[in-house]
Amino acid sequence: MKDFVTVWSDTGNKKNKLKYIVDNICHTVTVTYPENKEQEYSAIRDKVINSFEVVGQ
């Protein structure tokens, strides 16, 4: 399961924290990009998030 649990802005940056649960273990990934370029970076964010997976477990 993938689910954005936190979205916030910090000193000009937008941060999205993703919670990723595998075998009852919670992993998190934070994606940070310039807040003033949210539209162009959101597509990259989505591509990265959708390709993310936990390996080696």
All heavy atoms as atom14 arrays in JSON, in Angstrom:
{
  "sequence": "MKDFVTVWSDTGNKKNKLKYIVDNICHTVTVTYPENKEQEYSAIRDKVINSFEVVGQ",
  "atom14_mask": [
    [1, 1, 1, 1, 1, 1, 1, 1, 0, 0, 0, 0, 0, 0],
    [1, 1, 1, 1, 1, 1, 1, 1, 1, 0, 0, 0, 0, 0],
    [1, 1, 1, 1, 1, 1, 1, 1, 0, 0, 0, 0, 0, 0],
    [1, 1, 1, 1, 1, 1, 1, 1, 1, 1, 1, 0, 0, 0],
    [1, 1, 1, 1, 1, 1, 1, 0, 0, 0, 0, 0, 0, 0],
    [1, 1, 1, 1, 1, 1, 1, 0, 0, 0, 0, 0, 0, 0],
    [1, 1, 1, 1, 1, 1, 1, 0, 0, 0, 0, 0, 0, 0],
    [1, 1, 1, 1, 1, 1, 1, 1, 1, 1, 1, 1, 1, 1],
    [1, 1, 1, 1, 1, 1, 0, 0, 0, 0, 0, 0, 0, 0],
    [1, 1, 1, 1, 1, 1, 1, 1, 0, 0, 0, 0, 0, 0],
    [1, 1, 1, 1, 1, 1, 1, 0, 0, 0, 0, 0, 0, 0],
    [1, 1, 1, 1, 0, 0, 0, 0, 0, 0, 0, 0, 0, 0],
    [1, 1, 1, 1, 1, 1, 1, 1, 0, 0, 0, 0, 0, 0],
    [1, 1, 1, 1, 1, 1, 1, 1, 1, 0, 0, 0, 0, 0],
    [1, 1, 1, 1, 1, 1, 1, 1, 1, 0, 0, 0, 0, 0],
    [1, 1, 1, 1, 1, 1, 1, 1, 0, 0, 0, 0, 0, 0],
    [1, 1, 1, 1, 1, 1, 1, 1, 1, 0, 0, 0, 0, 0],
    [1, 1, 1, 1, 1, 1, 1, 1, 0, 0, 0, 0, 0, 0],
    [1, 1, 1, 1, 1, 1, 1, 1, 1, 0, 0, 0, 0, 0],
    [1, 1, 1, 1, 1, 1, 1, 1, 1, 1, 1, 1, 0, 0],
    [1, 1, 1, 1, 1, 1, 1, 1, 0, 0, 0, 0, 0, 0],
    [1, 1, 1, 1, 1, 1, 1, 0, 0, 0, 0, 0, 0, 0],
    [1, 1, 1, 1, 1, 1, 1, 1, 0, 0, 0, 0, 0, 0],
    [1, 1, 1, 1, 1, 1, 1, 1, 0, 0, 0, 0, 0, 0],
    [1, 1, 1, 1, 1, 1, 1, 1, 0, 0, 0, 0, 0, 0],
    [1, 1, 1, 1, 1, 1, 0, 0, 0, 0, 0, 0, 0, 0],
    [1, 1, 1, 1, 1, 1, 1, 1, 1, 1, 0, 0, 0, 0],
    [1, 1, 1, 1, 1, 1, 1, 0, 0, 0, 0, 0, 0, 0],
    [1, 1, 1, 1, 1, 1, 1, 0, 0, 0, 0, 0, 0, 0],
    [1, 1, 1, 1, 1, 1, 1, 0, 0, 0, 0, 0, 0, 0],
    [1, 1, 1, 1, 1, 1, 1, 0, 0, 0, 0, 0, 0, 0],
    [1, 1, 1, 1, 1, 1, 1, 0, 0, 0, 0, 0, 0, 0],
    [1, 1, 1, 1, 1, 1, 1, 1, 1, 1, 1, 1, 0, 0],
    [1, 1, 1, 1, 1, 1, 1, 0, 0, 0, 0, 0, 0, 0],
    [1, 1, 1, 1, 1, 1, 1, 1, 1, 0, 0, 0, 0, 0],
    [1, 1, 1, 1, 1, 1, 1, 1, 0, 0, 0, 0, 0, 0],
    [1, 1, 1, 1, 1, 1, 1, 1, 1, 0, 0, 0, 0, 0],
    [1, 1, 1, 1, 1, 1, 1, 1, 1, 0, 0, 0, 0, 0],
    [1, 1, 1, 1, 1, 1, 1, 1, 1, 0, 0, 0, 0, 0],
    [1, 1, 1, 1, 1, 1, 1, 1, 1, 0, 0, 0, 0, 0],
    [1, 1, 1, 1, 1, 1, 1, 1, 1, 1, 1, 1, 0, 0],
    [1, 1, 1, 1, 1, 1, 0, 0, 0, 0, 0, 0, 0, 0],
    [1, 1, 1, 1, 1, 0, 0, 0, 0, 0, 0, 0, 0, 0],
    [1, 1, 1, 1, 1, 1, 1, 1, 0, 0, 0, 0, 0, 0],
    [1, 1, 1, 1, 1, 1, 1, 1, 1, 1, 1, 0, 0, 0],
    [1, 1, 1, 1, 1, 1, 1, 1, 0, 0, 0, 0, 0, 0],
    [1, 1, 1, 1, 1, 1, 1, 1, 1, 0, 0, 0, 0, 0],
    [1, 1, 1, 1, 1, 1, 1, 0, 0, 0, 0, 0, 0, 0],
    [1, 1, 1, 1, 1, 1, 1, 1, 0, 0, 0, 0, 0, 0],
    [1, 1, 1, 1, 1, 1, 1, 1, 0, 0, 0, 0, 0, 0],
    [1, 1, 1, 1, 1, 1, 0, 0, 0, 0, 0, 0, 0, 0],
    [1, 1, 1, 1, 1, 1, 1, 1, 1, 1, 1, 0, 0, 0],
    [1, 1, 1, 1, 1, 1, 1, 1, 1, 0, 0, 0, 0, 0],
    [1, 1, 1, 1, 1, 1, 1, 0, 0, 0, 0, 0, 0, 0],
    [1, 1, 1, 1, 1, 1, 1, 0, 0, 0, 0, 0, 0, 0],
    [1, 1, 1, 1, 0, 0, 0, 0, 0, 0, 0, 0, 0, 0],
    [1, 1, 1, 1, 1, 1, 1, 1, 1, 0, 0, 0, 0, 0]
  ],
  "atom14_positions": [
    [[0.83, -1.17, 0.0], [0.0, 0.0, 0.0], [0.88, 1.24, 0.0], [1.83, 1.33, 0.74], [-0.87, -0.02, 1.25], [-1.67, 1.25, 1.44], [-2.64, 1.21, 2.98], [-1.55, 2.15, 4.02], [0.0, 0.0, 0.0], [0.0, 0.0, 0.0], [0.0, 0.0, 0.0], [0.0, 0.0, 0.0], [0.0, 0.0, 0.0], [0.0, 0.0, 0.0]],
    [[0.57, 2.21, -0.86], [1.27, 3.49, -0.9], [0.27, 4.58, -0.54], [-0.84, 4.58, -1.03], [1.83, 3.77, -2.29], [2.88, 2.79, -2.74], [3.36, 3.12, -4.13], [4.3, 2.06, -4.65], [4.78, 2.35, -5.99], [0.0, 0.0, 0.0], [0.0, 0.0, 0.0], [0.0, 0.0, 0.0], [0.0, 0.0, 0.0], [0.0, 0.0, 0.0]],
    [[0.68, 5.51, 0.29], [-0.24, 6.54, 0.72], [0.55, 7.76, 1.17], [1.43, 7.65, 2.01], [-1.08, 6.0, 1.88], [-2.13, 6.98, 2.36], [-2.62, 7.76, 1.53], [-2.44, 6.95, 3.55], [0.0, 0.0, 0.0], [0.0, 0.0, 0.0], [0.0, 0.0, 0.0], [0.0, 0.0, 0.0], [0.0, 0.0, 0.0], [0.0, 0.0, 0.0]],
    [[0.25, 8.94, 0.57], [0.88, 10.17, 1.05], [0.3, 10.47, 2.41], [-0.91, 10.58, 2.57], [0.61, 11.34, 0.11], [1.45, 11.35, -1.12], [0.88, 11.14, -2.36], [2.81, 11.54, -1.04], [1.66, 11.13, -3.5], [3.6, 11.54, -2.17], [3.03, 11.33, -3.41], [0.0, 0.0, 0.0], [0.0, 0.0, 0.0], [0.0, 0.0, 0.0]],
    [[1.14, 10.59, 3.4], [0.66, 10.84, 4.75], [0.91, 12.27, 5.19], [0.25, 12.77, 6.07], [1.28, 9.87, 5.78], [0.79, 8.46, 5.54], [2.79, 9.92, 5.76], [0.0, 0.0, 0.0], [0.0, 0.0, 0.0], [0.0, 0.0, 0.0], [0.0, 0.0, 0.0], [0.0, 0.0, 0.0], [0.0, 0.0, 0.0], [0.0, 0.0, 0.0]],
    [[1.85, 12.95, 4.55], [2.17, 14.3, 4.94], [2.57, 15.11, 3.71], [3.33, 14.63, 2.88], [3.36, 14.34, 5.93], [3.11, 13.42, 6.97], [3.57, 15.73, 6.5], [0.0, 0.0, 0.0], [0.0, 0.0, 0.0], [0.0, 0.0, 0.0], [0.0, 0.0, 0.0], [0.0, 0.0, 0.0], [0.0, 0.0, 0.0], [0.0, 0.0, 0.0]],
    [[2.04, 16.3, 3.6], [2.47, 17.25, 2.57], [2.65, 18.58, 3.28], [1.76, 19.04, 3.97], [1.42, 17.38, 1.45], [1.86, 18.39, 0.41], [1.14, 16.03, 0.78], [0.0, 0.0, 0.0], [0.0, 0.0, 0.0], [0.0, 0.0, 0.0], [0.0, 0.0, 0.0], [0.0, 0.0, 0.0], [0.0, 0.0, 0.0], [0.0, 0.0, 0.0]],
    [[3.82, 19.19, 3.13], [4.04, 20.48, 3.79], [5.05, 21.29, 3.01], [5.75, 20.79, 2.14], [4.49, 20.28, 5.23], [5.88, 19.78, 5.44], [7.0, 20.53, 5.66], [6.32, 18.42, 5.45], [8.1, 19.73, 5.81], [7.71, 18.43, 5.68], [5.68, 17.21, 5.28], [8.46, 17.25, 5.73], [6.44, 16.04, 5.34], [7.8, 16.07, 5.58]],
    [[5.12, 22.58, 3.31], [6.08, 23.49, 2.71], [7.09, 23.9, 3.78], [6.74, 24.08, 4.94], [5.37, 24.73, 2.18], [4.47, 24.38, 1.16], [0.0, 0.0, 0.0], [0.0, 0.0, 0.0], [0.0, 0.0, 0.0], [0.0, 0.0, 0.0], [0.0, 0.0, 0.0], [0.0, 0.0, 0.0], [0.0, 0.0, 0.0], [0.0, 0.0, 0.0]],
    [[8.34, 24.05, 3.35], [9.4, 24.4, 4.29], [10.45, 25.21, 3.53], [11.09, 24.69, 2.62], [10.0, 23.13, 4.88], [11.1, 23.39, 5.88], [11.16, 24.5, 6.44], [11.9, 22.47, 6.12], [0.0, 0.0, 0.0], [0.0, 0.0, 0.0], [0.0, 0.0, 0.0], [0.0, 0.0, 0.0], [0.0, 0.0, 0.0], [0.0, 0.0, 0.0]],
    [[10.62, 26.45, 3.88], [11.61, 27.37, 3.27], [11.63, 27.28, 1.75], [12.66, 27.05, 1.13], [13.03, 27.13, 3.83], [13.44, 25.78, 3.55], [13.11, 27.39, 5.3], [0.0, 0.0, 0.0], [0.0, 0.0, 0.0], [0.0, 0.0, 0.0], [0.0, 0.0, 0.0], [0.0, 0.0, 0.0], [0.0, 0.0, 0.0], [0.0, 0.0, 0.0]],
    [[10.46, 27.42, 1.12], [10.38, 27.45, -0.33], [10.29, 26.1, -1.0], [10.26, 26.01, -2.22], [0.0, 0.0, 0.0], [0.0, 0.0, 0.0], [0.0, 0.0, 0.0], [0.0, 0.0, 0.0], [0.0, 0.0, 0.0], [0.0, 0.0, 0.0], [0.0, 0.0, 0.0], [0.0, 0.0, 0.0], [0.0, 0.0, 0.0], [0.0, 0.0, 0.0]],
    [[10.29, 25.05, -0.23], [10.2, 23.7, -0.8], [8.89, 23.03, -0.42], [8.36, 23.26, 0.66], [11.35, 22.82, -0.3], [12.67, 23.24, -0.86], [12.8, 23.55, -2.04], [13.68, 23.29, -0.03], [0.0, 0.0, 0.0], [0.0, 0.0, 0.0], [0.0, 0.0, 0.0], [0.0, 0.0, 0.0], [0.0, 0.0, 0.0], [0.0, 0.0, 0.0]],
    [[8.39, 22.22, -1.3], [7.22, 21.38, -1.02], [7.75, 19.99, -0.71], [8.63, 19.49, -1.41], [6.32, 21.34, -2.25], [5.02, 20.66, -2.07], [4.0, 21.67, -1.61], [2.63, 21.06, -1.67], [1.6, 22.06, -1.55], [0.0, 0.0, 0.0], [0.0, 0.0, 0.0], [0.0, 0.0, 0.0], [0.0, 0.0, 0.0], [0.0, 0.0, 0.0]],
    [[7.24, 19.38, 0.35], [7.7, 18.05, 0.74], [6.5, 17.11, 0.82], [5.47, 17.46, 1.38], [8.41, 18.09, 2.09], [9.67, 18.93, 2.06], [10.42, 18.89, 3.35], [11.66, 19.74, 3.22], [12.61, 19.47, 4.28], [0.0, 0.0, 0.0], [0.0, 0.0, 0.0], [0.0, 0.0, 0.0], [0.0, 0.0, 0.0], [0.0, 0.0, 0.0]],
    [[6.64, 15.95, 0.23], [5.62, 14.92, 0.3], [6.24, 13.69, 0.95], [7.26, 13.19, 0.5], [5.16, 14.51, -1.1], [4.37, 15.58, -1.82], [3.54, 15.28, -2.64], [4.63, 16.83, -1.56], [0.0, 0.0, 0.0], [0.0, 0.0, 0.0], [0.0, 0.0, 0.0], [0.0, 0.0, 0.0], [0.0, 0.0, 0.0], [0.0, 0.0, 0.0]],
    [[5.66, 13.23, 2.02], [6.13, 12.02, 2.69], [5.18, 10.89, 2.31], [3.97, 11.02, 2.42], [6.16, 12.19, 4.2], [6.72, 10.95, 4.9], [6.78, 11.14, 6.39], [8.08, 11.81, 6.74], [8.3, 11.86, 8.2], [0.0, 0.0, 0.0], [0.0, 0.0, 0.0], [0.0, 0.0, 0.0], [0.0, 0.0, 0.0], [0.0, 0.0, 0.0]],
    [[5.75, 9.8, 1.85], [4.99, 8.64, 1.43], [5.17, 7.52, 2.44], [6.3, 7.22, 2.84], [5.48, 8.17, 0.06], [4.85, 6.91, -0.49], [3.47, 7.22, -1.07], [5.72, 6.3, -1.55], [0.0, 0.0, 0.0], [0.0, 0.0, 0.0], [0.0, 0.0, 0.0], [0.0, 0.0, 0.0], [0.0, 0.0, 0.0], [0.0, 0.0, 0.0]],
    [[4.09, 6.92, 2.85], [4.15, 5.74, 3.71], [3.95, 4.53, 2.81], [3.03, 4.48, 2.02], [3.04, 5.8, 4.76], [2.99, 4.58, 5.65], [2.01, 4.74, 6.8], [0.59, 4.87, 6.3], [-0.41, 4.89, 7.38], [0.0, 0.0, 0.0], [0.0, 0.0, 0.0], [0.0, 0.0, 0.0], [0.0, 0.0, 0.0], [0.0, 0.0, 0.0]],
    [[4.84, 3.56, 2.92], [4.82, 2.37, 2.08], [4.91, 1.17, 3.01], [5.9, 1.0, 3.72], [6.01, 2.42, 1.11], [5.98, 1.42, 0.01], [5.09, 1.54, -1.05], [6.85, 0.35, 0.0], [5.08, 0.63, -2.09], [6.86, -0.57, -1.02], [5.97, -0.42, -2.07], [5.95, -1.33, -3.1], [0.0, 0.0, 0.0], [0.0, 0.0, 0.0]],
    [[3.89, 0.34, 3.03], [3.85, -0.79, 3.96], [4.04, -2.1, 3.21], [3.34, -2.38, 2.25], [2.51, -0.82, 4.74], [2.35, 0.48, 5.54], [2.45, -2.03, 5.66], [1.01, 0.64, 6.18], [0.0, 0.0, 0.0], [0.0, 0.0, 0.0], [0.0, 0.0, 0.0], [0.0, 0.0, 0.0], [0.0, 0.0, 0.0], [0.0, 0.0, 0.0]],
    [[5.03, -2.87, 3.66], [5.32, -4.18, 3.08], [5.48, -5.15, 4.25], [6.3, -4.93, 5.14], [6.61, -4.17, 2.24], [6.93, -5.55, 1.71], [6.5, -3.17, 1.1], [0.0, 0.0, 0.0], [0.0, 0.0, 0.0], [0.0, 0.0, 0.0], [0.0, 0.0, 0.0], [0.0, 0.0, 0.0], [0.0, 0.0, 0.0], [0.0, 0.0, 0.0]],
    [[4.7, -6.22, 4.24], [4.79, -7.24, 5.3], [4.71, -6.62, 6.69], [5.52, -6.94, 7.57], [6.06, -8.07, 5.15], [6.09, -8.86, 3.86], [5.01, -9.23, 3.36], [7.2, -9.09, 3.33], [0.0, 0.0, 0.0], [0.0, 0.0, 0.0], [0.0, 0.0, 0.0], [0.0, 0.0, 0.0], [0.0, 0.0, 0.0], [0.0, 0.0, 0.0]],
    [[3.79, -5.7, 6.88], [3.56, -5.02, 8.16], [4.74, -4.18, 8.64], [4.83, -3.84, 9.81], [3.15, -6.01, 9.25], [1.79, -6.6, 8.97], [0.89, -5.9, 8.5], [1.63, -7.87, 9.24], [0.0, 0.0, 0.0], [0.0, 0.0, 0.0], [0.0, 0.0, 0.0], [0.0, 0.0, 0.0], [0.0, 0.0, 0.0], [0.0, 0.0, 0.0]],
    [[5.66, -3.85, 7.73], [6.77, -2.95, 8.05], [6.53, -1.66, 7.28], [6.32, -1.67, 6.07], [8.13, -3.56, 7.65], [8.37, -4.86, 8.42], [9.26, -2.56, 7.91], [9.58, -5.64, 7.95], [0.0, 0.0, 0.0], [0.0, 0.0, 0.0], [0.0, 0.0, 0.0], [0.0, 0.0, 0.0], [0.0, 0.0, 0.0], [0.0, 0.0, 0.0]],
    [[6.56, -0.56, 8.0], [6.3, 0.75, 7.4], [7.61, 1.41, 6.98], [8.52, 1.57, 7.79], [5.55, 1.64, 8.37], [5.15, 3.24, 7.69], [0.0, 0.0, 0.0], [0.0, 0.0, 0.0], [0.0, 0.0, 0.0], [0.0, 0.0, 0.0], [0.0, 0.0, 0.0], [0.0, 0.0, 0.0], [0.0, 0.0, 0.0], [0.0, 0.0, 0.0]],
    [[7.71, 1.75, 5.71], [8.85, 2.48, 5.17], [8.34, 3.86, 4.77], [7.19, 4.01, 4.39], [9.41, 1.78, 3.94], [9.74, 0.35, 4.17], [10.97, -0.05, 4.6], [8.99, -0.77, 4.05], [10.97, -1.38, 4.72], [9.78, -1.83, 4.4], [0.0, 0.0, 0.0], [0.0, 0.0, 0.0], [0.0, 0.0, 0.0], [0.0, 0.0, 0.0]],
    [[9.19, 4.88, 4.84], [8.78, 6.2, 4.4], [9.79, 6.76, 3.41], [10.99, 6.48, 3.49], [8.62, 7.19, 5.57], [9.86, 7.29, 6.25], [7.53, 6.77, 6.51], [0.0, 0.0, 0.0], [0.0, 0.0, 0.0], [0.0, 0.0, 0.0], [0.0, 0.0, 0.0], [0.0, 0.0, 0.0], [0.0, 0.0, 0.0], [0.0, 0.0, 0.0]],
    [[9.27, 7.52, 2.47], [10.09, 8.21, 1.48], [9.61, 9.66, 1.47], [8.42, 9.92, 1.47], [9.89, 7.6, 0.08], [10.64, 8.39, -0.97], [10.3, 6.15, 0.06], [0.0, 0.0, 0.0], [0.0, 0.0, 0.0], [0.0, 0.0, 0.0], [0.0, 0.0, 0.0], [0.0, 0.0, 0.0], [0.0, 0.0, 0.0], [0.0, 0.0, 0.0]],
    [[10.55, 10.6, 1.45], [10.19, 12.01, 1.36], [10.7, 12.55, 0.03], [11.86, 12.37, -0.32], [10.8, 12.82, 2.51], [10.36, 12.27, 3.74], [10.41, 14.28, 2.43], [0.0, 0.0, 0.0], [0.0, 0.0, 0.0], [0.0, 0.0, 0.0], [0.0, 0.0, 0.0], [0.0, 0.0, 0.0], [0.0, 0.0, 0.0], [0.0, 0.0, 0.0]],
    [[9.81, 13.18, -0.72], [10.14, 13.8, -1.99], [10.06, 15.32, -1.77], [9.05, 15.82, -1.3], [9.16, 13.37, -3.1], [9.49, 14.04, -4.41], [9.17, 11.85, -3.26], [0.0, 0.0, 0.0], [0.0, 0.0, 0.0], [0.0, 0.0, 0.0], [0.0, 0.0, 0.0], [0.0, 0.0, 0.0], [0.0, 0.0, 0.0], [0.0, 0.0, 0.0]],
    [[11.15, 16.02, -2.12], [11.21, 17.47, -1.92], [11.49, 18.15, -3.26], [12.34, 17.7, -4.02], [12.35, 17.82, -0.94], [12.15, 17.1, 0.28], [12.41, 19.3, -0.66], [0.0, 0.0, 0.0], [0.0, 0.0, 0.0], [0.0, 0.0, 0.0], [0.0, 0.0, 0.0], [0.0, 0.0, 0.0], [0.0, 0.0, 0.0], [0.0, 0.0, 0.0]],
    [[10.75, 19.22, -3.53], [10.94, 19.98, -4.77], [10.56, 21.43, -4.52], [9.86, 21.74, -3.55], [10.14, 19.37, -5.92], [8.67, 19.14, -5.61], [7.73, 20.13, -5.86], [8.23, 17.95, -5.05], [6.4, 19.93, -5.57], [6.9, 17.74, -4.76], [5.99, 18.74, -5.03], [4.66, 18.55, -4.73], [0.0, 0.0, 0.0], [0.0, 0.0, 0.0]],
    [[11.01, 22.35, -5.42], [10.72, 23.77, -5.21], [9.22, 24.04, -5.22], [8.5, 23.63, -6.14], [11.39, 24.47, -6.4], [12.39, 23.48, -6.9], [11.84, 22.13, -6.6], [0.0, 0.0, 0.0], [0.0, 0.0, 0.0], [0.0, 0.0, 0.0], [0.0, 0.0, 0.0], [0.0, 0.0, 0.0], [0.0, 0.0, 0.0], [0.0, 0.0, 0.0]],
    [[8.75, 24.75, -4.21], [7.32, 25.03, -4.09], [6.79, 25.85, -5.26], [5.68, 25.64, -5.72], [7.06, 25.78, -2.78], [5.61, 25.98, -2.47], [5.41, 26.59, -1.11], [6.27, 27.35, -0.64], [4.36, 26.3, -0.51], [0.0, 0.0, 0.0], [0.0, 0.0, 0.0], [0.0, 0.0, 0.0], [0.0, 0.0, 0.0], [0.0, 0.0, 0.0]],
    [[7.61, 26.75, -5.8], [7.16, 27.6, -6.89], [7.13, 26.87, -8.24], [6.73, 27.44, -9.25], [8.01, 28.86, -6.99], [9.46, 28.59, -7.34], [9.92, 27.44, -7.3], [10.19, 29.63, -7.64], [0.0, 0.0, 0.0], [0.0, 0.0, 0.0], [0.0, 0.0, 0.0], [0.0, 0.0, 0.0], [0.0, 0.0, 0.0], [0.0, 0.0, 0.0]],
    [[7.54, 25.61, -8.27], [7.51, 24.81, -9.5], [6.71, 23.53, -9.29], [6.99, 22.5, -9.9], [8.93, 24.48, -9.96], [9.72, 25.72, -10.31], [11.03, 25.38, -10.93], [11.75, 26.68, -11.26], [12.7, 26.52, -12.31], [0.0, 0.0, 0.0], [0.0, 0.0, 0.0], [0.0, 0.0, 0.0], [0.0, 0.0, 0.0], [0.0, 0.0, 0.0]],
    [[5.69, 23.62, -8.45], [4.92, 22.43, -8.09], [4.32, 21.73, -9.29], [4.35, 20.5, -9.39], [3.82, 22.8, -7.1], [3.02, 21.6, -6.65], [2.01, 21.94, -5.57], [1.92, 23.1, -5.16], [1.34, 21.01, -5.12], [0.0, 0.0, 0.0], [0.0, 0.0, 0.0], [0.0, 0.0, 0.0], [0.0, 0.0, 0.0], [0.0, 0.0, 0.0]],
    [[3.77, 22.48, -10.24], [3.11, 21.84, -11.38], [4.08, 20.99, -12.2], [3.77, 19.88, -12.57], [2.44, 22.87, -12.27], [1.15, 23.39, -11.68], [0.4, 24.27, -12.65], [0.99, 24.98, -13.44], [-0.92, 24.2, -12.59], [0.0, 0.0, 0.0], [0.0, 0.0, 0.0], [0.0, 0.0, 0.0], [0.0, 0.0, 0.0], [0.0, 0.0, 0.0]],
    [[5.26, 21.51, -12.49], [6.19, 20.74, -13.31], [6.85, 19.6, -12.53], [7.16, 18.56, -13.1], [7.23, 21.62, -13.97], [8.21, 22.28, -13.05], [9.15, 23.21, -13.78], [10.21, 22.76, -14.27], [8.82, 24.41, -13.86], [0.0, 0.0, 0.0], [0.0, 0.0, 0.0], [0.0, 0.0, 0.0], [0.0, 0.0, 0.0], [0.0, 0.0, 0.0]],
    [[7.05, 19.77, -11.23], [7.69, 18.72, -10.44], [6.72, 17.65, -9.96], [7.13, 16.54, -9.66], [8.43, 19.32, -9.24], [9.79, 19.86, -9.61], [9.92, 21.12, -10.16], [10.93, 19.09, -9.43], [11.16, 21.62, -10.51], [12.17, 19.58, -9.76], [12.29, 20.85, -10.31], [13.52, 21.34, -10.65], [0.0, 0.0, 0.0], [0.0, 0.0, 0.0]],
    [[5.44, 17.95, -9.9], [4.48, 16.96, -9.41], [4.43, 15.73, -10.32], [4.26, 14.61, -9.85], [3.1, 17.57, -9.23], [2.58, 18.02, -10.46], [0.0, 0.0, 0.0], [0.0, 0.0, 0.0], [0.0, 0.0, 0.0], [0.0, 0.0, 0.0], [0.0, 0.0, 0.0], [0.0, 0.0, 0.0], [0.0, 0.0, 0.0], [0.0, 0.0, 0.0]],
    [[4.61, 15.91, -11.63], [4.63, 14.77, -12.55], [5.86, 13.89, -12.28], [5.76, 12.65, -12.31], [4.62, 15.24, -14.0], [0.0, 0.0, 0.0], [0.0, 0.0, 0.0], [0.0, 0.0, 0.0], [0.0, 0.0, 0.0], [0.0, 0.0, 0.0], [0.0, 0.0, 0.0], [0.0, 0.0, 0.0], [0.0, 0.0, 0.0], [0.0, 0.0, 0.0]],
    [[6.99, 14.51, -12.02], [8.21, 13.75, -11.69], [8.01, 13.03, -10.37], [8.34, 11.85, -10.24], [9.44, 14.69, -11.61], [9.7, 15.32, -12.98], [10.67, 13.95, -11.1], [10.68, 16.47, -12.96], [0.0, 0.0, 0.0], [0.0, 0.0, 0.0], [0.0, 0.0, 0.0], [0.0, 0.0, 0.0], [0.0, 0.0, 0.0], [0.0, 0.0, 0.0]],
    [[7.46, 13.73, -9.39], [7.17, 13.12, -8.08], [6.31, 11.88, -8.24], [6.63, 10.81, -7.71], [6.46, 14.13, -7.18], [6.02, 13.54, -5.85], [4.86, 14.29, -5.24], [3.69, 14.19, -6.09], [2.72, 15.1, -6.13], [2.77, 16.18, -5.4], [1.69, 14.93, -6.94], [0.0, 0.0, 0.0], [0.0, 0.0, 0.0], [0.0, 0.0, 0.0]],
    [[5.24, 12.0, -9.01], [4.34, 10.87, -9.19], [5.02, 9.7, -9.88], [4.81, 8.54, -9.52], [3.1, 11.29, -9.98], [2.23, 12.26, -9.2], [2.43, 12.4, -7.97], [1.36, 12.9, -9.82], [0.0, 0.0, 0.0], [0.0, 0.0, 0.0], [0.0, 0.0, 0.0], [0.0, 0.0, 0.0], [0.0, 0.0, 0.0], [0.0, 0.0, 0.0]],
    [[5.88, 9.99, -10.86], [6.61, 8.92, -11.56], [7.56, 8.2, -10.61], [7.62, 6.97, -10.6], [7.37, 9.48, -12.75], [8.02, 8.43, -13.6], [8.62, 9.01, -14.85], [9.16, 7.9, -15.72], [9.62, 8.4, -17.01], [0.0, 0.0, 0.0], [0.0, 0.0, 0.0], [0.0, 0.0, 0.0], [0.0, 0.0, 0.0], [0.0, 0.0, 0.0]],
    [[8.27, 8.96, -9.79], [9.19, 8.36, -8.82], [8.43, 7.52, -7.8], [8.77, 6.38, -7.53], [10.04, 9.45, -8.11], [10.78, 8.88, -6.92], [10.98, 10.09, -9.1], [0.0, 0.0, 0.0], [0.0, 0.0, 0.0], [0.0, 0.0, 0.0], [0.0, 0.0, 0.0], [0.0, 0.0, 0.0], [0.0, 0.0, 0.0], [0.0, 0.0, 0.0]],
    [[7.37, 8.1, -7.25], [6.59, 7.4, -6.24], [5.98, 6.12, -6.79], [6.0, 5.07, -6.15], [5.49, 8.32, -5.66], [6.13, 9.44, -4.85], [4.47, 7.55, -4.84], [7.02, 9.0, -3.71], [0.0, 0.0, 0.0], [0.0, 0.0, 0.0], [0.0, 0.0, 0.0], [0.0, 0.0, 0.0], [0.0, 0.0, 0.0], [0.0, 0.0, 0.0]],
    [[5.46, 6.18, -8.01], [4.82, 5.0, -8.6], [5.82, 3.9, -8.96], [5.45, 2.74, -9.1], [3.98, 5.39, -9.8], [2.74, 6.15, -9.4], [2.19, 5.94, -8.32], [2.3, 7.06, -10.24], [0.0, 0.0, 0.0], [0.0, 0.0, 0.0], [0.0, 0.0, 0.0], [0.0, 0.0, 0.0], [0.0, 0.0, 0.0], [0.0, 0.0, 0.0]],
    [[7.11, 4.27, -9.1], [8.11, 3.25, -9.43], [8.83, 2.73, -8.18], [9.6, 1.79, -8.25], [9.14, 3.83, -10.41], [9.89, 4.84, -9.8], [0.0, 0.0, 0.0], [0.0, 0.0, 0.0], [0.0, 0.0, 0.0], [0.0, 0.0, 0.0], [0.0, 0.0, 0.0], [0.0, 0.0, 0.0], [0.0, 0.0, 0.0], [0.0, 0.0, 0.0]],
    [[8.6, 3.35, -7.04], [9.28, 2.96, -5.81], [8.8, 1.61, -5.31], [7.61, 1.31, -5.33], [9.02, 4.01, -4.72], [9.68, 3.7, -3.41], [11.03, 3.94, -3.24], [8.97, 3.13, -2.38], [11.65, 3.64, -2.03], [9.58, 2.83, -1.17], [10.92, 3.08, -1.0], [0.0, 0.0, 0.0], [0.0, 0.0, 0.0], [0.0, 0.0, 0.0]],
    [[9.75, 0.8, -4.88], [9.4, -0.47, -4.24], [10.48, -0.86, -3.25], [11.61, -0.44, -3.37], [9.2, -1.57, -5.28], [10.45, -1.91, -6.08], [10.19, -2.97, -7.13], [10.17, -4.15, -6.76], [10.0, -2.59, -8.29], [0.0, 0.0, 0.0], [0.0, 0.0, 0.0], [0.0, 0.0, 0.0], [0.0, 0.0, 0.0], [0.0, 0.0, 0.0]],
    [[10.11, -1.62, -2.27], [11.06, -2.09, -1.27], [11.6, -3.43, -1.76], [10.83, -4.33, -2.09], [10.37, -2.23, 0.1], [11.33, -2.82, 1.12], [9.84, -0.89, 0.55], [0.0, 0.0, 0.0], [0.0, 0.0, 0.0], [0.0, 0.0, 0.0], [0.0, 0.0, 0.0], [0.0, 0.0, 0.0], [0.0, 0.0, 0.0], [0.0, 0.0, 0.0]],
    [[12.93, -3.56, -1.8], [13.55, -4.82, -2.24], [14.47, -5.34, -1.16], [14.86, -4.61, -0.26], [14.34, -4.61, -3.56], [13.41, -4.24, -4.69], [15.41, -3.56, -3.4], [0.0, 0.0, 0.0], [0.0, 0.0, 0.0], [0.0, 0.0, 0.0], [0.0, 0.0, 0.0], [0.0, 0.0, 0.0], [0.0, 0.0, 0.0], [0.0, 0.0, 0.0]],
    [[14.82, -6.6, -1.25], [15.78, -7.18, -0.33], [15.2, -7.56, 1.02], [15.93, -7.65, 1.99], [0.0, 0.0, 0.0], [0.0, 0.0, 0.0], [0.0, 0.0, 0.0], [0.0, 0.0, 0.0], [0.0, 0.0, 0.0], [0.0, 0.0, 0.0], [0.0, 0.0, 0.0], [0.0, 0.0, 0.0], [0.0, 0.0, 0.0], [0.0, 0.0, 0.0]],
    [[13.9, -7.76, 1.08], [13.3, -8.11, 2.36], [13.14, -9.61, 2.45], [12.79, -10.28, 1.57], [11.94, -7.45, 2.5], [12.09, -5.96, 2.49], [11.67, -5.34, 3.81], [11.11, -5.99, 4.66], [12.0, -4.1, 3.96], [0.0, 0.0, 0.0], [0.0, 0.0, 0.0], [0.0, 0.0, 0.0], [0.0, 0.0, 0.0], [0.0, 0.0, 0.0]]
  ]
}
